[in-house]
Amino acid sequence: MAFAKVLKNKAFFKRYQVQKRRRREGKTDYQARRKMCYLDKCKYNAKKHRLVCRLTNSKVIMQVVYPTIVGDMVVCQANSKELTKYGVPCGHKNYAAAYLTGYLIARRTLKLMDMDEDFKGKEECNGEDYHVEDEDEGEKRPFKAIFDVGLTRTTKGARIWGALKGAADGGLHVPHSNKNFIGYTASEDKGGEAEYDAEAHKERIRGNHVKEYMEMLQEEDPTKYEAHFSKYIENDFTADNMEDAYAEAIDKIKEDPTHEPKEKKEITNTRKGNTIAPSEGSEYNRSIKLSLKQRKAKVAAKIAAAQKKLAANDDDE
């Protein structure tokens, strides 16, 4: 039998260092982040903005941020749950919702920067290639942000590209190409021209893929249709009015992209010992923080009780 060399020995574990917490949790790709945040020394303290897109199981979250020594500072934020205000009450995590969220944060950011009148974005959202930096409208340069996808897989036709397309159509300068969009076909021959079908991308932006799936289920399996699209049925968001709702949402976002904060609930808490009773009616327990003197006394009491129990056992023997 051949000898097997032990690689993971004591010296290995003495030098082993774990990854940073956010990398272990699968939240931050530090290699990509360094490249996106890198700034020349001659541009010290300049703001290098990123358009951050994150997908959850229920919504699409987008932010415009810039890095500082103490951490990222958020300039503007939008999520797909806000689309209820613009006539899209459900389906907040599909491709069309991602596009509308990108469009919303673009218009909201430009309005915050007083640039919404200078850069009005694409007039008709038809899926065609659009770059705001190509338009020479005035003296101002467009608001530039680098697209940050985090650890999301950048496969062709992924929802993050819908969010990117929405932000670009909304008037933000986000450097990109259309090779990851729906409808893009690479050339078969080396050096040949690629093809981009804007109509196919437009159908995905308007939620046509969801509409077709709803119609198919409605005909073939009504029980499954009622289970899968219960929120759609509850809000009367059907396959017939879906495409028009997405088109109207874009017009409503153009009119008023501002965020309306929720009203704060005026709740007062009453404490009796460890029990806290809010004015709304519920109760919960929170232990009172002990002082150093009280903690030491508690430890001393435990030691005395243990010694007393040990002495009692010795007497019995």
QUIMORA-V375053 format. One record per backbone hydrogen bond with DSSP energy under -0.5 kcal/mol. CO is the residue of the C=O (numbers start at 0). NH is the residue of the N-H. E is the energy in kcal/mol with one decimal. If there is no record, write none. Layout:
co | nh | e
CO | NH | E
CO | NH | E
This chain:
co | nh | e
2 | 4 | -0.6
4 | 6 | -0.8
6 | 8 | -1.8
8 | 12 | -1.9
9 | 13 | -1.8
10 | 14 | -1.2
11 | 15 | -0.7
19 | 22 | -0.6
19 | 23 | -2.4
20 | 24 | -2.2
21 | 26 | -3.2
21 | 27 | -1.3
22 | 25 | -0.9
27 | 29 | -0.9
28 | 32 | -2.4
29 | 33 | -2.3
30 | 34 | -1.3
31 | 35 | -2.0
32 | 36 | -2.3
33 | 37 | -1.0
39 | 42 | -1.5
40 | 43 | -1.4
42 | 45 | -2.1
45 | 47 | -0.7
46 | 48 | -0.8
47 | 66 | -0.6
48 | 145 | -2.1
49 | 51 | -0.9
49 | 64 | -2.3
50 | 147 | -2.9
51 | 62 | -2.1
53 | 60 | -2.9
58 | 55 | -2.6
59 | 79 | -2.0
60 | 53 | -2.8
61 | 77 | -2.6
62 | 51 | -3.0
62 | 64 | -0.6
63 | 74 | -3.5
63 | 75 | -1.3
64 | 49 | -2.9
65 | 72 | -2.8
67 | 70 | -0.7
70 | 67 | -0.8
72 | 65 | -1.9
72 | 74 | -0.5
75 | 63 | -2.5
77 | 61 | -2.9
78 | 81 | -1.7
79 | 82 | -1.5
80 | 83 | -1.2
81 | 84 | -1.3
82 | 85 | -0.7
82 | 87 | -2.4
83 | 86 | -1.4
86 | 88 | -0.5
90 | 93 | -0.7
93 | 97 | -2.0
94 | 98 | -2.1
95 | 99 | -2.2
96 | 100 | -2.1
97 | 101 | -2.1
98 | 102 | -2.3
99 | 103 | -2.4
100 | 104 | -2.4
101 | 105 | -1.6
102 | 106 | -2.2
103 | 107 | -2.4
104 | 108 | -2.3
105 | 109 | -2.2
106 | 110 | -1.8
107 | 111 | -2.0
108 | 112 | -1.8
109 | 114 | -3.6
109 | 115 | -0.9
110 | 113 | -1.1
114 | 118 | -2.2
117 | 119 | -0.5
123 | 125 | -1.7
130 | 133 | -1.4
131 | 134 | -1.2
134 | 136 | -1.0
141 | 143 | -0.5
142 | 172 | -3.0
145 | 50 | -3.2
146 | 148 | -0.6
147 | 52 | -2.2
148 | 151 | -1.6
152 | 154 | -1.3
154 | 157 | -1.7
157 | 160 | -1.2
157 | 161 | -0.7
158 | 161 | -0.6
158 | 162 | -1.6
159 | 163 | -2.0
160 | 164 | -2.4
161 | 165 | -2.1
162 | 166 | -2.1
163 | 167 | -2.3
164 | 168 | -2.6
165 | 169 | -1.5
166 | 170 | -0.5
166 | 171 | -2.1
167 | 170 | -1.0
168 | 121 | -3.2
171 | 173 | -1.2
172 | 144 | -2.1
172 | 174 | -0.6
177 | 180 | -1.2
179 | 156 | -2.8
180 | 183 | -1.5
182 | 196 | -2.5
184 | 194 | -2.8
188 | 191 | -1.8
194 | 184 | -3.4
195 | 197 | -1.0
196 | 200 | -1.3
197 | 201 | -2.3
198 | 202 | -2.0
199 | 203 | -1.3
200 | 204 | -2.2
201 | 205 | -2.2
202 | 207 | -3.1
203 | 206 | -1.2
206 | 210 | -2.0
207 | 211 | -2.3
208 | 212 | -1.6
209 | 213 | -2.4
210 | 214 | -2.2
211 | 215 | -2.2
212 | 216 | -2.4
213 | 217 | -2.3
214 | 218 | -1.4
215 | 219 | -2.5
216 | 220 | -2.4
220 | 224 | -2.1
221 | 225 | -2.3
222 | 226 | -1.6
223 | 227 | -2.9
224 | 228 | -2.4
226 | 229 | -0.7
228 | 232 | -2.3
229 | 233 | -2.5
230 | 234 | -1.9
231 | 236 | -3.3
232 | 235 | -1.1
235 | 237 | -0.9
237 | 241 | -0.8
240 | 244 | -1.8
241 | 245 | -2.0
242 | 246 | -1.7
243 | 247 | -2.5
244 | 248 | -1.9
245 | 249 | -1.2
246 | 250 | -1.2
247 | 251 | -2.2
248 | 252 | -2.3
249 | 253 | -2.0
250 | 254 | -1.6
251 | 255 | -2.2
258 | 260 | -0.7
264 | 266 | -1.4
267 | 278 | -1.6
269 | 276 | -3.2
271 | 274 | -2.0
273 | 285 | -2.9
274 | 271 | -3.0
275 | 277 | -0.6
275 | 283 | -2.0
276 | 269 | -1.8
277 | 280 | -1.5
281 | 277 | -0.9
283 | 275 | -3.1
290 | 294 | -2.3
291 | 295 | -2.3
292 | 296 | -2.0
293 | 297 | -2.0
294 | 298 | -2.1
295 | 299 | -2.3
296 | 300 | -2.1
297 | 301 | -1.8
298 | 302 | -2.2
299 | 303 | -2.4
300 | 304 | -2.2
301 | 305 | -2.1
302 | 306 | -2.4
303 | 307 | -2.2
304 | 308 | -2.0
305 | 309 | -2.1
306 | 310 | -2.4
307 | 311 | -2.0
308 | 312 | -1.7
309 | 313 | -1.8
310 | 314 | -1.8
311 | 315 | -1.6
312 | 316 | -1.5
